[in-house]
Amino acid sequence: MIILANRTWGGYRNTEEFAKHFGLKDEWDEIDFDARDNPEYVEFYQTHNRGDIGFCYVPNDATDWDIMDYDGKEWVIYVLNGKLNYSYPE
């Protein structure tokens, strides 16, 4: 599974192209954490300019995941086989 995450300091920001395509107010209109693995959003960023958005790779058999951040820079923490693991955006 791929989860979208911000790769830089300052907070999550979509590209203008993404905002227009999905009917958001502007690029700062953040998508919900729970929607960051939405296949449509991921596919869009795989085929268009991603700006500051990166991909965090999480195994499909992970039992839980959450997005963590520090000053806007994000990464994903997930549980696999009862152990915590991390995925940093590429």
C-alpha positions in Angstrom: 0.0 0.0 0.0 1.2 3.5 -0.7 0.4 6.4 1.6 0.9 10.0 0.7 3.0 12.1 3.1 4.6 15.5 3.1 8.4 15.4 2.4 9.3 18.9 3.6 8.9 21.2 6.6 5.8 23.4 7.0 2.9 21.1 6.5 1.0 19.1 3.9 0.3 20.9 0.7 -1.2 19.4 -2.4 -0.3 20.7 -5.9 -2.6 23.2 -7.6 -3.2 20.6 -10.3 -4.3 18.1 -7.7 -6.6 20.6 -6.0 -8.3 21.5 -9.2 -8.7 17.9 -10.3 -10.3 16.8 -7.1 -12.4 19.9 -6.4 -10.5 21.3 -3.4 -10.6 25.0 -2.5 -6.9 25.4 -3.0 -3.6 23.5 -2.6 -3.7 24.1 1.2 -7.0 22.3 1.5 -5.7 19.2 3.2 -7.2 15.7 2.5 -8.1 13.7 5.5 -5.4 11.4 7.0 -7.7 8.4 6.4 -7.8 9.2 2.7 -4.1 9.4 2.1 -4.1 5.8 0.8 -6.9 6.5 -1.6 -5.9 4.7 -4.9 -7.2 7.7 -7.0 -5.0 10.2 -5.1 -2.0 7.9 -5.2 -2.4 7.2 -9.0 -2.7 11.0 -9.6 0.6 11.7 -7.9 2.3 8.7 -9.7 1.4 10.3 -13.0 1.7 14.0 -12.3 4.0 16.5 -10.6 4.0 15.6 -6.9 5.5 18.8 -5.5 6.3 18.1 -1.8 4.2 14.9 -1.6 6.1 11.7 -1.2 5.1 8.0 -1.1 5.4 5.9 2.1 5.3 2.2 1.3 3.5 0.0 3.8 3.1 -3.8 3.4 -0.5 -4.8 2.7 -0.5 -7.2 5.6 0.2 -4.4 8.1 -2.5 -4.4 10.8 -2.5 -0.7 11.5 -0.9 2.6 10.3 -0.8 6.2 11.2 0.8 9.4 9.9 3.2 11.1 12.3 4.8 14.5 11.8 7.3 16.9 13.2 7.0 20.6 12.1 5.0 19.4 9.1 7.5 16.8 7.8 5.6 13.4 7.8 6.3 9.7 8.0 4.2 6.6 8.5 4.3 4.3 11.5 2.7 0.9 11.0 2.3 -2.5 12.8 3.6 -5.6 11.1 3.7 -9.0 12.9 3.2 -7.2 16.2 6.1 -4.8 15.8 6.3 -1.1 15.0 7.9 -0.1 11.7 8.5 3.2 10.0 8.2 4.3 6.4 9.7 7.6 5.3 8.5 9.4 2.1 10.4 8.8 -1.1 
